[in-house]
């Protein structure tokens, strides 16, 4: 690590003169340079040993421009890739009269830095994202008729740089080719890393205890804010509450503004810890979703790229038993999410979990008149009525039931009786959308 730090610091020891240099949010990995009167960007990122090299750069320029290109070049020689601790890149700017502002640099899905773009003005703002992907192949030899084929160049560009003037979206760490899955989803689902016992009063989870938990963010200007909890159900799909993304018959959030963080429990530092990032390409709310109730409060979201299953990222199993509610009354389920804590924080850095029992539908309806408008044959109620339970920010979190060492998704946190200040009344039951009863629709939406 000392060697890497030295290279990064020494790489950017110089100073650029003679041009108005924008504020640099990435001083550890990026510097503006000038050579022969030409300004360019110099990037040095720590090499992670991956065979797929995916560098992404976002820039912002005051003014409206068309047909701009941001070109990236890998400067590290091919023969040095596997032995170097740092990879060097050059950023060729679209033009020289105005230098762009760097707003984000990513490498293999890890966000190294993030900064604000140019402020919006009457002249407009142009944002560009460019990425360059290379793939390292092993040396191979073919012996045929006494002829030995020379080794191929191990450094083969996978594609040309991609330039877009659309709103910037963090690229992902997925390789350019989909790796073979080692086990079907149904065999690898529902395996948690739970090594601690459950505690009712919102106990903190361990890192990646439930590897299907997905933090859903929405873009607000140049930053992202936590929106809801989602659950990974395949290598390309998550399920969450419909009210997180839909309002009556219209989208609540543009799919381009949705971002998912996988493989990290601590969402306070997700942008700097190598979390797996995905965006949304399709949002499918249940067609029978009823606003302001738990009825069919379910949405399937298709990710822009597949994720590779590993101990920190696994799907939860879909319910496979009888869906009759009477068969799970008094069953203890677990809910985990990043929602409001006892200390009053609207969002917590690490998800908390709580165990609660399912109650009969008539028990729920008799407990409070408000449940008549919140429940239906597609919901169930659960809770301890002791001031503990899911709250704001936990919407979309799964009601998880363990069967034969695997966790199954029975429901999603949907709604609750509200106090006068519109906060959750955790002395009443919580309403869950019964996703088990919508399993056929979920499977069809995934296809």
C-alpha positions as CSV (number, residue, x, y, z in Angstrom):
1,X,0.0,0.0,0.0
2,X,2.9,2.4,0.7
3,X,4.2,1.9,-2.9
4,X,0.8,2.6,-4.3
5,X,0.3,5.8,-2.3
6,X,3.8,7.0,-3.4
7,X,3.0,6.5,-7.1
8,X,-0.3,8.3,-6.8
9,X,1.2,11.3,-5.0
10,X,4.2,11.6,-7.2
11,X,2.1,11.3,-10.4
12,X,0.3,14.5,-9.6
13,X,3.0,16.6,-8.1
14,X,3.1,19.0,-11.1
15,X,1.2,22.2,-11.6
16,X,-0.7,23.4,-14.7
17,X,-0.3,27.0,-15.7
18,X,-1.9,29.4,-18.1
19,X,-5.5,28.2,-18.1
20,X,-8.5,28.5,-15.7
21,X,-8.4,25.1,-14.0
22,X,-11.8,23.9,-12.6
23,X,-12.1,22.7,-9.0
24,X,-10.8,19.1,-8.9
25,X,-12.8,16.7,-6.6
26,X,-10.4,13.9,-7.4
27,X,-6.9,15.1,-6.4
28,X,-5.8,11.6,-5.5
29,X,-6.4,10.1,-8.9
30,X,-6.8,13.0,-11.4
31,X,-4.8,16.0,-12.5
32,X,-5.0,18.5,-15.3
33,X,-1.8,18.5,-17.5
34,X,-0.4,20.6,-20.4
35,X,1.9,19.4,-23.0
36,X,2.8,21.2,-26.2
37,X,0.1,23.7,-25.5
38,X,-2.5,21.0,-25.2
39,X,-4.4,20.4,-22.0
40,X,-5.5,16.9,-21.0
41,X,-6.4,14.9,-18.0
42,X,-4.1,12.4,-16.2
43,X,-5.6,9.5,-14.3
44,X,-3.9,7.0,-12.0
45,X,-6.0,4.3,-10.4
46,X,-4.9,1.4,-8.3
47,X,-5.1,-1.9,-10.3
48,X,-7.3,-4.5,-8.6
49,X,-6.0,-7.5,-10.5
50,X,-9.1,-7.9,-12.6
51,X,-8.9,-9.2,-16.2
52,X,-11.5,-6.7,-17.2
53,X,-10.6,-3.0,-17.1
54,X,-13.5,-0.6,-17.2
55,X,-12.7,3.1,-16.6
56,X,-15.5,5.6,-16.6
57,X,-15.2,9.4,-16.5
58,X,-18.0,12.0,-16.1
59,X,-17.4,15.7,-17.0
60,X,-19.5,18.8,-16.8
61,X,-19.1,21.9,-19.0
62,X,-21.0,25.2,-18.8
63,X,-22.9,25.8,-22.0
64,X,-24.8,23.7,-24.5
65,X,-22.7,21.7,-26.9
66,X,-23.4,19.0,-29.5
67,X,-21.4,16.2,-31.0
68,X,-18.7,16.4,-28.3
69,X,-16.4,13.5,-27.7
70,X,-14.4,12.7,-24.6
71,X,-11.7,10.2,-25.5
72,X,-9.9,8.0,-23.0
73,X,-6.6,6.3,-23.6
74,X,-4.8,3.7,-21.5
75,X,-1.1,4.7,-21.2
76,X,0.2,1.7,-19.2
77,X,2.0,-0.7,-21.6
78,X,0.3,-4.1,-22.1
79,X,3.2,-6.1,-20.8
80,X,3.2,-4.1,-17.5
81,X,-0.5,-4.5,-16.7
82,X,-0.3,-7.6,-14.5
83,X,2.7,-6.4,-12.6
84,X,1.9,-2.7,-12.0
85,X,0.1,-1.4,-8.8
86,X,-1.3,1.6,-10.7
87,X,-2.9,2.0,-14.2
88,X,-2.4,5.3,-16.0
89,X,-5.0,6.8,-18.4
90,X,-5.1,10.0,-20.4
91,X,-8.3,12.0,-20.9
92,X,-8.5,14.0,-24.1
93,X,-10.9,16.9,-23.7
94,X,-13.5,17.9,-26.3
95,X,-11.9,21.3,-26.9
96,X,-9.2,23.6,-25.3
97,X,-10.9,27.0,-24.8
98,X,-12.9,25.8,-21.8
99,X,-11.7,22.9,-19.6
100,X,-14.4,20.5,-18.3
101,X,-15.1,19.9,-14.7
102,X,-14.5,16.3,-13.6
103,X,-17.6,15.1,-11.7
104,X,-16.9,11.3,-11.3
105,X,-14.3,8.7,-11.9
106,X,-15.0,5.0,-11.6
107,X,-12.9,1.9,-12.2
108,X,-14.5,-1.6,-12.4
109,X,-17.6,-0.4,-10.6
110,X,-15.8,1.4,-7.8
111,X,-16.5,5.1,-7.5
112,X,-13.2,6.7,-6.7
113,X,-14.5,10.2,-6.4
114,X,-17.7,12.3,-7.0
115,X,-18.2,16.0,-7.3
116,X,-20.9,18.5,-8.3
117,X,-21.3,19.5,-11.9
118,X,-21.4,23.1,-13.3
119,X,-24.3,25.1,-11.8
120,X,-27.3,25.5,-14.0
121,X,-27.5,28.8,-15.8
122,X,-29.2,30.5,-18.8
123,X,-26.4,29.2,-21.0
124,X,-27.2,25.6,-20.0
125,X,-24.9,22.8,-18.9
126,X,-23.6,19.8,-20.9
127,X,-22.7,16.6,-19.1
128,X,-20.7,13.8,-20.8
129,X,-19.9,10.3,-19.8
130,X,-17.3,8.2,-21.5
131,X,-15.9,4.8,-20.7
132,X,-13.2,2.6,-22.1
133,X,-13.2,-1.2,-21.5
134,X,-10.2,-3.5,-22.1
135,X,-10.0,-7.3,-21.5
136,X,-6.9,-9.2,-20.7
137,X,-6.6,-12.6,-22.3
138,X,-4.2,-15.4,-21.3
139,X,-1.4,-16.4,-23.6
140,X,-2.5,-19.4,-25.7
141,X,-0.6,-21.7,-28.0
142,X,-1.9,-24.0,-30.7
143,X,0.3,-26.9,-31.9
144,X,-0.6,-28.1,-35.4
145,X,1.6,-29.8,-38.0
146,X,4.7,-28.8,-36.1
147,X,3.8,-25.1,-36.2
148,X,3.7,-23.1,-32.9
149,X,1.5,-20.1,-33.1
150,X,3.0,-17.1,-31.4
151,X,1.3,-15.8,-28.3
152,X,-1.5,-13.4,-28.9
153,X,-1.2,-9.9,-27.4
154,X,-2.8,-10.4,-24.0
155,X,-4.2,-6.9,-24.0
156,X,-7.2,-6.7,-26.4
157,X,-9.5,-3.7,-26.5
158,X,-13.1,-5.0,-25.9
159,X,-14.7,-2.0,-27.5
160,X,-14.2,1.6,-28.5
161,X,-14.9,4.4,-25.9
162,X,-18.6,5.2,-25.5
163,X,-19.6,8.8,-25.4
164,X,-23.0,10.1,-24.3
165,X,-24.5,13.5,-23.6
166,X,-27.4,12.1,-21.6
167,X,-27.6,12.5,-17.8
168,X,-24.6,10.7,-16.3
169,X,-25.1,7.3,-14.7
170,X,-22.4,5.5,-12.8
171,X,-21.1,2.6,-14.9
172,X,-21.0,-0.9,-13.5
173,X,-18.2,-3.5,-12.8
174,X,-19.7,-6.2,-14.9
175,X,-17.4,-7.9,-17.4
176,X,-18.2,-7.5,-21.1
177,X,-19.1,-11.1,-21.4
178,X,-21.5,-12.8,-19.0
179,X,-19.7,-15.4,-16.9
180,X,-21.3,-18.8,-16.6
181,X,-23.5,-19.3,-13.5
182,X,-22.2,-22.1,-11.4
183,X,-25.6,-22.9,-9.9
184,X,-29.3,-22.3,-10.8
185,X,-31.0,-19.5,-8.9
186,X,-33.2,-21.9,-7.0
187,X,-30.2,-23.7,-5.6
188,X,-28.2,-20.6,-4.6
189,X,-31.1,-18.5,-3.3
190,X,-31.9,-17.8,0.4
191,X,-28.5,-18.5,1.9
192,X,-27.7,-15.9,4.5
193,X,-24.6,-15.1,6.4
194,X,-26.5,-15.0,9.7
195,X,-24.2,-15.9,12.5
196,X,-26.0,-13.9,15.2
197,X,-29.3,-14.5,16.9
198,X,-32.2,-12.2,16.4
199,X,-33.1,-9.4,18.8
200,X,-36.6,-7.9,18.6
201,X,-35.7,-4.2,19.2
202,X,-34.2,-3.4,15.9
203,X,-30.8,-5.2,16.2
204,X,-28.1,-4.2,13.8
205,X,-27.2,-6.7,11.2
206,X,-23.7,-7.9,10.5
207,X,-22.0,-6.9,7.2
208,X,-23.9,-8.5,4.3
209,X,-25.9,-10.8,6.6
210,X,-28.7,-10.9,4.1
211,X,-27.0,-10.7,0.8
212,X,-30.2,-10.1,-1.2
213,X,-30.8,-6.7,0.5
214,X,-30.4,-3.9,-2.0
215,X,-30.4,-0.2,-1.2
216,X,-32.4,1.9,-3.7
217,X,-31.4,5.5,-4.3
218,X,-32.9,8.2,-6.4
219,X,-31.0,11.0,-8.1
220,X,-31.5,14.5,-6.6
221,X,-29.5,17.0,-8.7
222,X,-25.9,15.8,-8.6
223,X,-26.3,13.5,-5.7
224,X,-28.3,10.4,-4.7
225,X,-30.7,10.1,-1.8
226,X,-31.9,6.8,-0.2
227,X,-35.3,5.9,-1.4
228,X,-36.4,2.3,-0.4
229,X,-35.2,-1.2,0.3
230,X,-35.3,-3.7,-2.5
231,X,-34.7,-7.5,-2.7
232,X,-32.6,-9.3,-5.2
233,X,-34.6,-12.2,-6.7
234,X,-32.5,-13.1,-9.8
235,X,-29.2,-12.0,-11.4
236,X,-31.1,-9.3,-13.2
237,X,-34.2,-8.4,-11.1
238,X,-35.1,-6.8,-7.8
239,X,-38.5,-6.5,-6.2
240,X,-39.7,-3.6,-4.0
241,X,-42.9,-1.8,-3.0
242,X,-44.8,-0.2,-5.9
243,X,-45.3,3.0,-4.0
244,X,-41.5,3.5,-4.0
245,X,-41.6,4.0,-7.8
246,X,-45.2,4.6,-8.8
247,X,-47.9,7.1,-8.0
248,X,-51.4,6.2,-9.1
249,X,-50.9,5.6,-12.8
250,X,-47.6,7.4,-13.4
251,X,-44.0,6.9,-12.5
252,X,-42.9,8.5,-9.2
253,X,-39.3,8.4,-10.4
254,X,-37.8,8.3,-13.9
255,X,-36.0,5.0,-14.3
256,X,-32.9,6.9,-15.4
257,X,-32.8,8.4,-11.9
258,X,-32.8,5.1,-10.0
259,X,-29.6,3.6,-8.7
260,X,-29.1,0.3,-6.8
261,X,-26.2,-0.6,-4.4
262,X,-25.6,-4.3,-3.9
263,X,-23.0,-6.1,-1.9
264,X,-22.7,-3.5,0.8
265,X,-24.6,-3.2,4.1
266,X,-23.1,0.1,5.1
267,X,-24.6,2.6,2.7
268,X,-22.9,5.6,4.4
269,X,-19.7,4.9,2.3
270,X,-21.1,3.0,-0.6
271,X,-19.5,5.4,-3.2
272,X,-16.0,4.7,-2.0
273,X,-16.0,1.0,-1.0
274,X,-16.3,-0.8,-4.2
275,X,-20.0,-1.6,-4.0
276,X,-21.7,-3.1,-7.0
277,X,-23.8,-0.5,-8.8
278,X,-26.7,-1.1,-11.1
279,X,-29.3,1.1,-12.7
280,X,-32.8,0.4,-13.9
281,X,-33.8,-0.3,-17.5
282,X,-37.5,-1.3,-16.8
283,X,-39.9,-0.6,-13.9
284,X,-43.0,-2.9,-13.8
285,X,-45.6,-2.1,-11.1
286,X,-48.3,-4.6,-10.5
287,X,-51.3,-3.6,-12.7
288,X,-53.7,-3.9,-9.8
289,X,-51.7,-1.8,-7.3
290,X,-54.0,0.4,-5.3
291,X,-52.5,3.7,-4.2
292,X,-52.3,4.4,-0.4
293,X,-53.0,0.7,0.5
294,X,-51.1,-2.5,0.6
295,X,-53.1,-4.1,-2.2
296,X,-50.7,-5.5,-4.8
297,X,-48.0,-3.0,-3.6
298,X,-45.3,-4.7,-5.6
299,X,-43.0,-3.7,-8.4
300,X,-40.3,-5.6,-10.4
301,X,-37.3,-3.6,-11.6
302,X,-35.0,-5.0,-14.3
303,X,-31.3,-4.1,-13.8
304,X,-29.2,-2.7,-16.6
305,X,-26.7,-5.6,-16.2
306,X,-26.6,-9.0,-14.6
307,X,-24.8,-9.5,-11.2
308,X,-22.6,-12.4,-10.4
309,X,-23.6,-14.3,-7.3
310,X,-21.1,-14.6,-4.5
311,X,-21.2,-14.7,-0.7
312,X,-22.1,-11.0,-0.5
313,X,-24.6,-11.0,-3.3
314,X,-27.3,-13.8,-3.5
315,X,-31.0,-13.7,-4.3
316,X,-33.7,-14.6,-1.8
317,X,-36.0,-17.5,-2.7
318,X,-39.5,-16.9,-3.8
319,X,-42.2,-18.5,-1.7
320,X,-42.9,-22.1,-2.7
321,X,-45.4,-23.3,-0.1
322,X,-49.2,-22.9,0.1
323,X,-50.2,-19.3,0.0
324,X,-53.2,-19.6,2.4
325,X,-52.6,-17.1,5.2
326,X,-53.9,-19.4,7.9
327,X,-50.9,-21.7,7.4
328,X,-48.4,-19.0,8.5
329,X,-50.4,-17.3,11.3
330,X,-48.1,-16.9,14.3
331,X,-45.1,-17.7,12.1
332,X,-42.1,-15.5,13.0
333,X,-40.6,-13.6,10.1
334,X,-37.7,-11.2,9.9
335,X,-37.6,-7.7,8.3
336,X,-34.4,-5.9,7.6
337,X,-33.9,-2.4,6.2
338,X,-32.3,1.0,6.4
339,X,-35.3,2.8,7.8
340,X,-35.9,5.1,10.7
341,X,-34.2,4.2,14.0
342,X,-35.2,4.6,17.6
343,X,-32.7,7.6,17.7
344,X,-34.9,9.4,15.2
345,X,-32.6,9.1,12.1
346,X,-34.7,8.8,8.9
347,X,-32.1,6.5,7.4
348,X,-29.5,4.4,9.2
349,X,-26.1,3.5,7.8
350,X,-26.4,-0.2,8.4
351,X,-29.7,-2.2,8.1
352,X,-31.5,-3.3,11.2
353,X,-33.5,-6.4,11.6
354,X,-36.5,-7.3,13.7
355,X,-38.5,-10.5,14.2
356,X,-42.3,-10.3,14.2
357,X,-45.2,-12.8,14.0
358,X,-47.9,-13.0,11.4
359,X,-51.4,-12.4,12.7
360,X,-54.8,-13.5,11.3
361,X,-56.6,-11.1,9.0
362,X,-59.6,-10.7,11.2
363,X,-57.3,-10.0,14.2
364,X,-55.7,-7.2,12.2
365,X,-59.1,-5.7,11.1
366,X,-60.5,-5.8,14.6
367,X,-57.5,-4.1,16.1
368,X,-58.0,-0.7,14.3
369,X,-60.6,0.6,12.0
370,X,-58.0,2.1,9.7
371,X,-56.9,-1.3,8.5
372,X,-60.1,-1.6,6.4
373,X,-58.7,0.8,3.9
374,X,-55.1,-0.6,4.0
375,X,-55.6,-4.3,3.7
376,X,-57.1,-6.7,1.2
377,X,-56.9,-10.4,0.2
378,X,-53.5,-9.6,-1.2
379,X,-52.0,-8.4,2.1
380,X,-51.2,-9.7,5.6
381,X,-50.5,-8.1,8.9
382,X,-47.6,-8.7,11.3
383,X,-46.0,-7.0,14.2
384,X,-45.4,-7.0,18.0
385,X,-47.4,-3.8,18.8
386,X,-44.7,-2.8,21.2
387,X,-43.2,0.2,19.5
388,X,-40.8,-1.8,17.4
389,X,-41.0,-2.6,13.7
390,X,-40.3,-1.3,10.2
391,X,-40.9,2.4,9.5
392,X,-40.0,5.2,7.1
393,X,-37.3,4.0,4.7
394,X,-38.1,0.4,5.2
395,X,-40.7,0.4,2.4
396,X,-40.0,-2.6,0.1
397,X,-38.1,-4.5,2.8
398,X,-38.9,-8.2,2.7
399,X,-40.8,-10.3,5.3
400,X,-38.4,-13.2,5.3
401,X,-39.3,-16.7,6.6
402,X,-36.7,-19.4,7.1
403,X,-37.4,-22.9,5.9
404,X,-34.8,-25.7,5.9
405,X,-31.9,-23.3,6.3
406,X,-33.0,-21.0,3.5
407,X,-34.8,-17.7,3.5
408,X,-38.0,-17.2,1.5
409,X,-39.7,-14.0,0.6
410,X,-43.3,-13.9,1.8
411,X,-44.2,-10.2,1.8
412,X,-43.0,-6.6,1.4
413,X,-43.3,-3.7,3.9
414,X,-46.1,-1.6,2.5
415,X,-47.9,0.7,4.9
416,X,-49.0,1.2,8.5
417,X,-51.4,3.2,10.7
418,X,-50.1,6.7,11.0
419,X,-49.8,8.9,14.1
420,X,-51.0,12.5,14.0
421,X,-47.6,13.7,12.8
422,X,-47.8,11.1,10.0
423,X,-45.1,8.9,11.6
424,X,-45.5,5.2,11.8
425,X,-47.6,3.9,14.7
426,X,-45.6,0.9,15.8
427,X,-48.0,0.1,18.5
428,X,-50.2,-1.2,15.7
429,X,-49.6,-4.0,13.2
430,X,-47.7,-3.4,10.0
431,X,-49.3,-4.1,6.6
432,X,-47.3,-6.3,4.1
433,X,-48.1,-6.9,0.5
434,X,-48.4,-10.7,0.1
435,X,-45.9,-11.3,-2.7
436,X,-46.4,-15.1,-2.4
437,X,-49.9,-14.6,-3.9
438,X,-48.4,-12.7,-6.8
439,X,-45.6,-15.3,-7.6
440,X,-47.0,-16.1,-11.1
441,X,-47.2,-12.4,-12.0
442,X,-43.7,-11.9,-10.7
443,X,-42.3,-14.7,-12.8
444,X,-44.1,-13.4,-15.9
445,X,-42.8,-9.8,-15.3
446,X,-39.3,-11.2,-15.0
447,X,-39.6,-12.8,-18.4
